[in-house]
Amino acid sequence: MVIYNQKGSALAIILAVLPVFIAGALLCFSLLGILQNDLGLKYQCRVEGQSGQKRVAPLLSTLLALNSVAIAVKAELAEAILELEAAIASENPAAIAKATKHYMQVLEKRDKLDRRQKQLIKQSNLLLQQSHTFTSMGLRRTGATASNVLLKVDLSSVRGKAPKLAVRPDSPDIAPTYSPVDDFENKQALAHEWQYRVQVRPPFSNFLKGEFSFKKACAVSLAKENSSWLPKIIVGKYSLKSVW
């Protein structure tokens, strides 16, 4: 009779512990799934950011390469103005006509260069906006599939603003030279921040209690290496968040 009671007690203990054991095993399995999803979000953010910056890089290189042209045009315009002033002072109609023609040609050249520069900036900004929007949509889509049978995952926010091409004109003139702004890496960055909350679903929540919140971020910018601009994963002002 004692043996029976001992066996019965052991069975009762096993039956009592079994749900907790199963829930614990499910929790471990589910957490692995959440971790995999978390890594997937960061990977997606980085890959899309690198792709976007890679498309912008040649446009930035072209814009900066036009600086030599802008300097030459500015010098040619100054020369054309002096030439026109001298022709007017000489009161020679033929000289005035020739100088005026040259002056107008230089103005046309300057306007054409200015349009080209602005086109490169506009195209870069459009690519940055498209990349940022596409990445945000992808993060939300991936986050929506993170929940499993044990854990419910709510992606509560995806934040970030698409950057503009981080360059500045070096003068207010038409067709100026351009240079990268101060703190270029941060201002050029395609950056995203997201937060998600993890909760245990019922009926498992009867055995396992807990709610967890995580903040994540990633940022991809451009960095100059030798004569090329290349995508670069940065930390910068996101260093206080879980970037990696």
C-alpha positions, 0 to 999 in steps of 0.5 A: 500500500505504501509502494502504491502511495509512493507511485501515486505521489510520483505520478501526481508530481510528474503530472503537476510539473509536466505542463510547466516543463512543456511550457518551458520547452515551448518558451525556449523554442519560441524565443529562438523564433523571436531571436531569429525574427529580430536578427531578420529585422536588423539584417533587412534594415541593413541590406536595404539601407546599403542598397539605397546608399549604393544607388546614391553614391555615384550621384554624389560622386558626380555632383562633387566631380562637377565642382571643377566645372563650376569653378571653371565656369565662374572664372570664365564668367568673370572674364566674360564680364570684364571683356564686355565692360571693355568692349562697351568702353571702347564703343566698338559695335563689333567688339560689343556684339562679340563680347555680348555673345560670349557673355550669353554663352557663358550664362547659358553654360552656367544655367545648364550646369546649375540644372544638372547639379539640382537634378542630381540632388533631386534624384538622390533625395528621391532614391533616399526617400524610396529606400527609406519607405521600402525599408519601413514597409518591409520592417512592418511586414516582417514584424507582423509575422513574428508571433507564434503559438506561445508568444505574441509580438506587437511591433509598436512603432517604426520610426525614422525620417528619410534623409536628404543628400547631405551636401551644401552649396559653398555660395548662394550663386547659381551653379555653386560648388558643393561639399558634404555637410558637417556630421555627414555620416549621421545626416546622410544616414538611412536610419530606422528605429523600431520597438516591439513588445513580447507577451506570453499567450494564454493559456501558457500565461497561467504558467509563465508570466512576463512581458518584455519590450525591446528597442532596436535601431539600424543606420547605414550611411556613406563613407569615402574610401580612397576616391569612392563613396561606399555604404557603411553601417554606423552607430553614431547617435544610435549608440545608446540603442540596440543597433547590433 
